[in-house]
Amino acid sequence: MNSHTIHFDNASEAREITPLLEQLADRIHSRFGLELLARDLTINLQGPDEQAVPLIKFINDLRKTRNRTRIDNQAVSYAYEAFEQGEIDVFEKLASIRIDVGARKPSVFPKTLGQQIYLDAMLKSTITFGIGPAGTGKTYLAMAMAVSSLIKEEISRIILTRPAIEAGENLGFLPGDMQQKVAPYLRPLYDALYDMLPAETIESYLERGIIEVAPLAYMRGRTLNHAFVILDEAQNTTPPQMLMFLTRLGFDSKCAITGDLTQIDLPGRSASGLKEAQSILQNIHGLEIISLTERDVVRHPLVQKVIEAYQAKRNS
């Protein structure tokens, strides 16, 4: 049995990297027949050369990426799964995009290859659809891109909208002004926003109209220039609503449209505008439709298993 030793540069690197690799030890042994042993400032792999060499590269790629982005257990587990399936340079791809948000907030990086593709599409395209199950970061990453664009003065305002389908778009019976009426339906957008900007900055931006929140019904008749517009829960738009929204986009603007086609709450047999858009808006320059899957879920690992179980049920 051959032995291969990786030496860490210092104790700090060893403390950070060793636990991330130890969580994979059983999987590495089961798949490659390699024993992974951590001791002091080293990682030792015992087993065949042909199996050890690619894994050594995986570990060294992890070490290099650690200096450029935050790496947690889930990100390493995902990267290892992709490595097992033949993906190469996974850590390099995940570290290739960095979205800087508020000065006092950490930068945002993709945690899966699907998220990396989604972020890259938003960087390059005017309109980006992010379609996938809960927990894949569709809304969060769109918000990060919007906040970053605002900070870099690529746009002058952020507009957040969502169909208030639970109230049938009839918000007049709810107490408070328009912003208070729609706030419950836009809570996920607010949650992401408060992760990226200080509360006092958000309040100031809301007062000055730099950040605007509105139900989808309020978009009709507008032209949105110099803005980053996010339409969340787009599976609950009707085809006319989706067409109305897409034709609001003005000059120097970008748009992210997010939704989960497994969670359509439209009443009766109403068709989903997101589903129709997915089928008819292919191959348009400047517009990208990105599909995320259960492999891109970055919540608790049980969430991924729940999604896979329901997906299997639907496919049976």
C-alpha positions as CSV (number, residue, x, y, z in Angstrom):
1,M,0.0,0.0,0.0
2,N,1.5,3.4,-1.1
3,S,1.5,6.4,1.2
4,H,1.0,10.0,0.0
5,T,1.5,13.0,2.3
6,I,0.3,16.5,2.0
7,H,1.9,19.1,4.2
8,F,0.0,22.1,5.3
9,D,1.7,25.5,5.3
10,N,0.8,26.4,8.9
11,A,-1.4,25.4,11.8
12,S,-4.2,27.8,10.8
13,E,-4.5,26.0,7.4
14,A,-4.5,22.6,9.1
15,R,-7.2,23.6,11.6
16,E,-9.5,24.9,8.8
17,I,-8.9,22.2,6.2
18,T,-8.6,19.0,8.3
19,P,-12.2,18.9,9.6
20,L,-13.5,19.5,6.0
21,L,-11.6,16.5,4.7
22,E,-12.3,14.3,7.7
23,Q,-16.0,14.5,7.0
24,L,-15.3,12.9,3.6
25,A,-13.0,10.1,5.0
26,D,-15.7,7.3,4.8
27,R,-16.8,8.4,1.4
28,I,-13.2,8.5,0.1
29,H,-12.5,5.0,1.4
30,S,-15.8,3.6,0.1
31,R,-15.3,5.1,-3.4
32,F,-11.5,5.0,-3.9
33,G,-10.2,2.6,-1.3
34,L,-8.0,5.2,0.2
35,E,-7.4,5.7,3.9
36,L,-7.3,9.4,4.9
37,L,-5.4,10.1,8.1
38,A,-4.9,13.6,9.6
39,R,-1.9,14.1,11.9
40,D,-0.4,17.5,13.1
41,L,0.2,19.5,9.9
42,T,-0.3,16.7,7.4
43,I,-2.9,14.7,5.6
44,N,-1.8,11.2,4.7
45,L,-3.5,9.1,1.9
46,Q,-2.8,5.4,1.9
47,G,-3.7,3.4,-1.2
48,P,-3.1,3.0,-5.0
49,D,-1.3,5.8,-6.8
50,E,-3.9,6.0,-9.6
51,Q,-6.6,6.7,-7.0
52,A,-4.6,9.0,-4.8
53,V,-3.2,11.4,-7.5
54,P,-6.6,13.0,-8.5
55,L,-7.6,13.2,-4.9
56,I,-4.4,15.0,-4.0
57,K,-5.2,17.6,-6.7
58,F,-8.7,18.0,-5.2
59,I,-7.2,18.6,-1.8
60,N,-4.6,21.1,-3.1
61,D,-7.4,22.9,-5.1
62,L,-9.3,23.2,-1.8
63,R,-6.2,24.7,-0.1
64,K,-5.8,27.3,-2.9
65,T,-9.5,28.2,-2.9
66,R,-9.5,28.7,0.9
67,N,-7.4,31.8,0.4
68,R,-9.9,33.4,-1.9
69,T,-13.4,32.5,-0.6
70,R,-15.2,31.1,2.4
71,I,-15.4,27.3,2.4
72,D,-17.8,25.4,4.6
73,N,-18.7,21.7,5.1
74,Q,-21.6,21.9,2.7
75,A,-19.5,23.5,-0.1
76,V,-16.8,20.9,0.3
77,S,-19.3,18.1,0.3
78,Y,-20.9,19.4,-2.8
79,A,-17.5,19.9,-4.5
80,Y,-16.5,16.3,-3.6
81,E,-19.7,14.9,-5.0
82,A,-19.1,16.8,-8.3
83,F,-15.5,15.5,-8.3
84,E,-16.8,11.9,-7.9
85,Q,-19.0,12.5,-11.0
86,G,-16.1,13.6,-13.1
87,E,-16.2,17.4,-12.7
88,I,-12.7,19.0,-12.8
89,D,-11.5,22.2,-11.2
90,V,-14.7,22.5,-9.1
91,F,-13.2,24.8,-6.5
92,E,-11.7,27.1,-9.2
93,K,-15.1,27.5,-10.8
94,L,-16.8,28.2,-7.5
95,A,-14.2,30.9,-6.7
96,S,-14.4,32.5,-10.2
97,I,-17.2,34.8,-9.3
98,R,-17.2,37.1,-6.3
99,I,-20.1,39.5,-5.6
100,D,-19.3,42.4,-3.3
101,V,-22.2,43.7,-1.4
102,G,-22.3,46.0,1.7
103,A,-19.0,47.2,3.1
104,R,-19.8,45.5,6.5
105,K,-21.1,42.3,4.9
106,P,-19.2,39.4,3.5
107,S,-18.9,38.9,-0.3
108,V,-21.2,36.4,-1.9
109,F,-19.8,33.4,-3.8
110,P,-21.6,30.5,-5.5
111,K,-21.7,27.3,-3.5
112,T,-22.6,25.0,-6.4
113,L,-21.8,24.8,-10.1
114,G,-25.4,25.6,-10.9
115,Q,-25.2,28.8,-8.8
116,Q,-22.0,29.7,-10.6
117,I,-23.7,29.3,-14.0
118,Y,-26.7,31.4,-12.7
119,L,-24.5,34.2,-11.4
120,D,-22.5,34.2,-14.6
121,A,-25.7,34.5,-16.6
122,M,-26.8,37.5,-14.5
123,L,-23.4,39.2,-15.1
124,K,-23.6,38.8,-18.9
125,S,-27.3,38.9,-19.7
126,T,-30.0,41.6,-19.5
127,I,-32.8,39.2,-18.5
128,T,-32.0,36.1,-16.5
129,F,-34.6,33.5,-15.4
130,G,-33.6,31.4,-12.4
131,I,-35.9,28.4,-12.2
132,G,-35.5,25.7,-9.5
133,P,-36.6,24.3,-6.2
134,A,-36.6,26.0,-2.8
135,G,-33.2,26.5,-1.2
136,T,-31.1,26.9,-4.4
137,G,-30.4,30.5,-3.8
138,K,-32.4,31.9,-6.7
139,T,-33.7,35.0,-4.9
140,Y,-30.6,35.5,-2.6
141,L,-28.2,35.5,-5.5
142,A,-30.4,37.8,-7.6
143,M,-30.5,40.2,-4.6
144,A,-26.7,40.1,-4.2
145,M,-26.3,41.0,-7.9
146,A,-28.7,43.9,-7.6
147,V,-27.0,45.3,-4.4
148,S,-23.6,44.9,-6.0
149,S,-24.8,46.7,-9.2
150,L,-26.2,49.6,-7.0
151,I,-23.0,49.9,-5.0
152,K,-20.9,50.0,-8.3
153,E,-23.4,52.7,-9.7
154,E,-24.2,50.5,-12.7
155,I,-27.9,51.2,-11.8
156,S,-29.6,53.9,-9.8
157,R,-32.3,51.9,-8.1
158,I,-33.5,48.4,-7.2
159,I,-37.1,47.4,-7.8
160,L,-38.5,44.3,-6.0
161,T,-41.8,42.8,-7.0
162,R,-43.8,39.7,-6.5
163,P,-47.4,38.5,-7.3
164,A,-49.5,38.8,-4.2
165,I,-51.4,35.7,-5.3
166,E,-52.6,34.8,-1.8
167,A,-54.6,38.0,-1.7
168,G,-55.6,37.8,-5.3
169,E,-53.8,41.1,-5.9
170,N,-56.6,42.8,-3.9
171,L,-54.6,44.5,-1.2
172,G,-57.1,47.2,-0.3
173,F,-58.6,45.2,2.6
174,L,-55.2,44.9,4.4
175,P,-54.3,47.6,7.0
176,G,-51.6,50.2,6.4
177,D,-50.1,52.0,3.4
178,M,-49.1,50.2,0.2
179,Q,-45.6,49.2,1.5
180,Q,-47.1,47.8,4.6
181,K,-49.8,45.9,2.7
182,V,-47.3,44.2,0.4
183,A,-44.5,43.6,2.9
184,P,-45.7,40.1,4.0
185,Y,-45.6,38.9,0.4
186,L,-42.1,40.4,-0.1
187,R,-40.6,39.1,3.2
188,P,-38.1,36.7,1.5
189,L,-36.8,39.7,-0.6
190,Y,-36.4,41.8,2.6
191,D,-34.6,38.9,4.4
192,A,-32.0,38.7,1.6
193,L,-31.7,42.5,1.5
194,Y,-31.0,42.8,5.3
195,D,-28.3,40.1,4.9
196,M,-26.4,42.4,2.5
197,L,-26.9,46.0,3.6
198,P,-27.1,47.7,7.1
199,A,-30.6,48.3,8.3
200,E,-30.2,52.1,8.4
201,T,-29.0,52.1,4.8
202,I,-32.0,50.0,3.7
203,E,-34.4,52.4,5.5
204,S,-32.8,55.4,3.9
205,Y,-32.9,53.8,0.4
206,L,-36.6,52.9,0.9
207,E,-37.5,56.5,1.9
208,R,-35.6,57.9,-1.1
209,G,-37.0,55.4,-3.6
210,I,-33.6,53.9,-4.3
211,I,-35.1,50.6,-3.3
212,E,-38.7,50.2,-4.2
213,V,-41.0,47.3,-3.3
214,A,-44.3,46.8,-5.1
215,P,-46.8,44.1,-6.0
216,L,-46.7,43.0,-9.6
217,A,-50.0,44.7,-10.3
218,Y,-48.4,48.1,-9.7
219,M,-45.9,47.5,-12.6
220,R,-48.4,48.0,-15.3
221,G,-47.8,51.1,-17.5
222,R,-44.3,51.8,-16.2
223,T,-41.0,51.9,-18.0
224,L,-38.1,50.9,-15.7
225,N,-34.9,52.6,-16.7
226,H,-31.5,52.4,-14.9
227,A,-32.8,49.7,-12.5
228,F,-32.2,46.2,-11.4
229,V,-35.6,44.6,-11.2
230,I,-36.3,41.3,-9.4
231,L,-39.5,39.4,-10.0
232,D,-39.8,36.7,-7.3
233,E,-42.3,33.8,-7.2
234,A,-42.8,34.2,-10.9
235,Q,-44.5,30.8,-11.2
236,N,-47.5,32.6,-9.8
237,T,-47.8,35.0,-12.7
238,T,-50.3,34.5,-15.5
239,P,-49.0,34.7,-19.1
240,P,-50.4,38.2,-19.5
241,Q,-48.7,39.3,-16.3
242,M,-45.4,37.9,-17.4
243,L,-45.6,39.6,-20.8
244,M,-46.6,42.9,-19.1
245,F,-43.6,42.6,-16.7
246,L,-41.1,41.7,-19.4
247,T,-42.1,44.7,-21.5
248,R,-41.5,47.1,-18.6
249,L,-37.7,46.9,-18.9
250,G,-36.1,50.2,-20.0
251,F,-32.6,51.4,-20.9
252,D,-29.6,50.5,-18.8
253,S,-31.6,48.0,-16.8
254,K,-31.3,44.4,-15.8
255,C,-33.9,41.9,-14.7
256,A,-33.9,38.7,-12.7
257,I,-36.9,36.5,-12.7
258,T,-37.1,33.7,-10.1
259,G,-39.5,30.9,-9.5
260,D,-40.2,27.2,-8.7
261,L,-42.5,25.4,-11.1
262,T,-43.4,22.8,-8.5
263,Q,-45.0,25.5,-6.3
264,I,-47.6,27.1,-8.5
265,D,-50.5,28.5,-6.4
266,L,-52.6,30.0,-9.2
267,P,-56.3,29.4,-8.7
268,G,-58.2,27.0,-10.8
269,R,-56.6,26.0,-14.0
270,S,-54.8,29.2,-14.7
271,A,-51.6,28.8,-16.7
272,S,-48.3,29.9,-15.2
273,G,-46.6,32.7,-17.0
274,L,-43.2,31.4,-15.9
275,K,-43.9,28.0,-17.5
276,E,-45.0,29.6,-20.8
277,A,-41.9,31.9,-20.8
278,Q,-39.6,28.9,-20.3
279,S,-41.0,27.2,-23.3
280,I,-41.1,30.2,-25.8
281,L,-38.2,32.4,-24.8
282,Q,-35.3,30.1,-25.7
283,N,-32.4,31.3,-28.0
284,I,-33.0,35.0,-27.5
285,H,-29.7,37.0,-27.3
286,G,-29.4,38.8,-24.0
287,L,-31.9,36.5,-22.2
288,E,-30.8,33.4,-20.3
289,I,-32.9,30.7,-18.7
290,I,-31.0,28.8,-16.0
291,S,-32.4,25.7,-14.4
292,L,-31.3,24.8,-10.9
293,T,-31.8,21.4,-9.4
294,E,-31.9,19.6,-6.1
295,R,-28.1,19.4,-6.4
296,D,-28.0,23.2,-6.0
297,V,-29.9,23.2,-2.7
298,V,-27.7,25.0,-0.1
299,R,-30.0,24.7,3.0
300,H,-30.0,21.9,5.5
301,P,-29.0,18.6,3.8
302,L,-32.5,17.2,4.7
303,V,-34.1,19.8,2.4
304,Q,-32.3,18.3,-0.6
305,K,-33.5,14.8,0.4
306,V,-37.1,16.1,0.8
307,I,-36.9,17.6,-2.7
308,E,-35.5,14.4,-4.2
309,A,-38.3,12.4,-2.6
310,Y,-41.0,14.6,-4.0
311,Q,-39.3,14.7,-7.4
312,A,-39.2,10.9,-7.4
313,K,-42.9,10.8,-6.5
314,R,-43.8,13.2,-9.4
315,N,-41.7,11.1,-11.9
316,S,-43.2,7.8,-10.8
